């Protein structure tokens, strides 16, 4: 098992422990060749692994974003949704740098894999933020997410909704990515 699958499995375990509905909404992953065909032969292995683990989140009638959230406020998107989102959003990137969203919010904030060659970083783009939060790899982003669950930075509130505590999230981010 690779580091991306291990990280995604760790996040899923946290979601199972919190009895989050998203666990049953995750769609089966895509074969590696399907990811390479859609994104291109030079797609980094971490992205092949990500979309091989799950290809998005199934939508159901009357579903709340909270029910579909993989992390508070963000839905794990399919490869087709990621490519459509990328085509609709303008981002200034240096020549040769490619990106693809992994998690997207209804407000169009997103976590994106960003690469130039085989090295992949993840950047969290939030409207109104001066700079994106950057993770040096997908596994490190997933480790940060898992620690956010374990430290209470991500939790389920008294009313049963997914919640996050920005100050705690920042501390976890700094501790692991500082």
N, C-alpha and C positions, 0 to 999 in steps of 0.2 A: 504494500500500500504506500502511495506517495504522500508527501507532506501536505499537499492541498486536500486530499481525501481525509487524512488524519485530522486536519483542522476543521473541515466541514463536519466530520463525524463528531468532533468535540462540541461544536456549536449545537448540532442536532441533539446531543445528549443533554445539554443545558435546556434546550427547548422542551424536550420530553419531560425533564424534571419539573418544569414549570407548567406542564400540561397545555402547551401552546397549540392552538388549532393548526398552525402552519405546517406542523410535522406531517399531517395526513394530506396536505395540499401540494407537497413537493412533487413535481413531475419527474418521471424517470429520466436519467441522463442520456445524452446522445453518444453514439459510437464516435471514436476518435476521428475516423475518416469523414464523418458528416461535419464535424467542427472544422477540420482542415479544408474541406470543400467550400464551406460557406465563408470562412474568414480568410483563407489563403494558406498555401502550403507552409509558409514561414511563421504560422501562428505559434507562439510560445507554448511549451508543454504545460505550463501552469494553467493556461486558459483551456487547453484541451481537457485537462483534469477537472477544472471547475465545471464546465458544461457537460462533462461525462458523469459527474456526480448527480447533478439535477439540472433539468432543462426548464427552469422556471417554476412558477407557482400557479396552480390551477385556480381559476376564478369560478366562484359559485354565486347563484342568485342571492341578492341582499347581503353579500359579504362585506364586512368592514375591513378597512386597511389594517386595523389592529389584528384581525384574525389571520391575515396573510403576511404579516410582518416577520421577517427573518431576524432582524434587529429592530428596536423600536422605531417605527415610522418608515422603514425601508423594506421593500419587497425584492426577493431574489427573482430576477427576470430571466426569461428564456433567451436563447441565442437570437432568435428572430426578433424579439422585442428589443434586445440590446442593439442589434444592427439598425433597426428602425429608429430608435432613440438617438443613436450616434448620427444618423443621417439628418435628423431634425434639429440637433443642437450644434451651434457654432462654438468651437473652442479654438483659441489660438495655440497652436502647437508648432514647435520647430519642424522643419522639413525632415521627413522620414520617421517622425514619431507618430505612433498609432495609439488609439485608445478604444476601449469598449466598456460600457457600464456593466457592473455586476449586480449592484443593488440600487434601486431607484425609489424616491419618495413621490407622493402625489404632487408636491410642490416643485418637482423636477430637480431636487437636490439629488446627488448620486455619488456612489463610490465607483471609480473606474480603474480598470487595469490600464496602465500606460506603459508602452514599450517601444524600444528602438533596438531591434535585433532580438536576442533571446532573454535579456534581463527585463523582468517585469516589476514595476512598482504599482502601488495602489494609491490613488489620491481621492480624498473626500472633498467634493465640491458642494459648498453650501452657499446659496444666494445671500449676498451681503457680507460674506466673510472676506477678509483681505487676502488671505492665502489658503490654499487647500492643506489639509492635514495629509502628510505623505508617509506611507509605509514602504519599507524597502522590498517587500515581497508579499504575495498573497498569503503564504503561511503565517507571516508575522502579523498581518491584518487580522487573520482568523484567531491567532493566539491572543491578540489584544481584545477582540470581541469576547472570546471565552473568558478571559480575566475580568472583563466588564460584567459578565454574568456572575462570576464567582465572588466579586467584591461588592456586589449590590449596585453597581453603577447602572446596570440594566436590571429591571425587576418588574414584577406584576404588582400593581397598586391594589388598594383595598377594594376597589370596584371591579377588579379583574382585568384592567387594561395594562398593556405593555407601557412601561415608563422608563425614562432615563434621567440620570442626575448628571448634568453637564460638568460640574466641578469634579466629581469622581471619575467621569470618563476622561477628563483632561489629565488627571493624576495617573490613571492607568496607562494612557497613551504615552505620557512623558516617561514613566517608569520603564516601559518596554521599547520605546522608539526614540527616547531622548537623545 
